[in-house]
Amino acid sequence: MFQVKRFFPVLVALALLATVAAQCGAPATVIVTKEVEVVKEVVVTVQVEVEVEKEVIVTATPEPAKEPVQLTFYLFGPTPERRAAIDAALAIWHAQHPDIQVEVIFEGWMDGREKALKEVAAGNPRNGVLNFGSWAGEFVQMGVLEPIDEYVAAWEDKDKIPDAFWETLTMDGHIYGMPHYSTATVMYWNKDMFEAAGLDPEKPPTTYDELREYAEKLTVDTDGDGAVDQWGVGIQPGWSVIQNFEWVAFSFCEDAYFFKLDADGNHVVGFVDEDGKPLPCVVEGAQYFADLYEDGLMPPDVLTGEWYGARTAFAAGRVGVILDFSLNNKFFSEQPDLNYGVALLPAGPGKVYTWLSPYTTVFFKGAPNMDEAIEFVKFLGVGPGAKVNSTVAGFLPIDQDLLAERAAEGDEAFAVFVESFAIGTPQCYAPECGPIYDSWPPVIQSMMLGEITAEEAMQQMADLIQATMDEIYAE
């Protein structure tokens, strides 16, 4: 409330008084103007702007969520163990790398190969194949694989992987694959079947002569109906027959192999003499292999049966001995009624011959997100994924530190795998290997059926190798 001074003239009031006085005959009066101060209380409302300090919370507009990187790989020829291992490895990977999503597509070997090549030709390749085999060199020749030299050179853990694997995957001076686990070849025997046949269940055959002797005792008609229903030796059917054949036939020679290197470092046929004729010792080994089938010591369906039929027959107690990969031990160990042992392959007159088969990832040229794809495969080979592949699927780690760790666990079977690993011959990945491996099974089957002799079979196989190399390496 404010006090406001206001001034009101009183001239009008005085003039009226003078007029009245004149009319009454009163003496004239001088009119005086005077300001009179009047004080009055007046209420005034005033709007005033006042600055007030106040805490203000500012929320930034969130950026759109970043889409995760997508990787897609094939895995050919999956078994239940491989599927379980991949699922377990992916669960760990995605927990650690939610921004990199990996999909694994399971396909058969031939179907997967055809689909992969069509996708590459169409310009939309997958990132790669997780377990590529002997086709690697052939695909290098096609120009569809990405070399990974720079990634390997920068990888601090590359020395944990044996040099032999990197050498196998080096073609034309470049590295075309990254190994992430391996498998060795061993012999499994059924202890209960040995005991029933009068054999010592704790003493497997150590030579191929002994294997033949044991197989004859194990091959019987168990139900007395006149037909054999239990056999001494089982091998994987179809394409895999070449693997078993190679392990047996080349063990009959001290110095015979699928390939050898000449003085210039080039591949040459490894089981022929100077005239290109098959060595007598490898012919002897081939004949031994054919006789096992011809004499009825193998199941009749080994040439036509389903993939992994031998391990099914072994687990069911229909086959006493199989020569197979170490990865099958996981499957056998889960069969409650199977009492079995694991040993090195038998020795031939020349040597013990085993395969060392690295499972290798190749990367397709033009595929996206190469850096992330490389990191995922490192995880499978030297990392948490490596242990999952070993414990869940039964693969041998290529990480030598992890291999030593697993060997120290006291697992008798795993100790045999490590011993086989140490003497194994790495599987061939050169450009000629894929076509050759694809062309050999029909020749071996013809020999086993008695359509051609062992010498003719080995000559045909030598000629196939030479013709393939001449075509591939033609000037």
ABEGO torsion letter per residue (X at the ends): XBBBBBBBBAAAAAAAAAAAAAAAGBBBBBBBBBBBBBBBBBBBBBBBBBBBBBBBBBBBBBBBBBBBBBBBBBBBGBBAAAAAAAAAAAAAAAAABAABBBBBBBBBAAAAAAAAAAAAAAGBBBAEBABBBAAAAAAAAAGABBBAAAAAAABAAAAABBAAAAAAABBGGBBABBBABBBBBBBBBBAAAAAAAGBBAABBBABAAAAAAAAAAABBBAAGAGBBABBABBBBBEAAAAAAAAAAAAAABABBBABBBBAAGBBBBAABBAAGBBBAAAAAAAAAAAAAAAAGABBAAAAABBBGAAAAAAAAGABABBBBBAAAAAAAAABAABBBBBBBBBBBAABBBBBBBBBBBBBBBGBBGAAAAAAAAAAAABEAAAAAAAAAAGBBBABAAAAAAAAAAGBAAAAAAAAAAAABBBBBABAAAAAAAAAAAAAAAAAAAGABBAAAAAAAAAAAAAAAAAAAABX
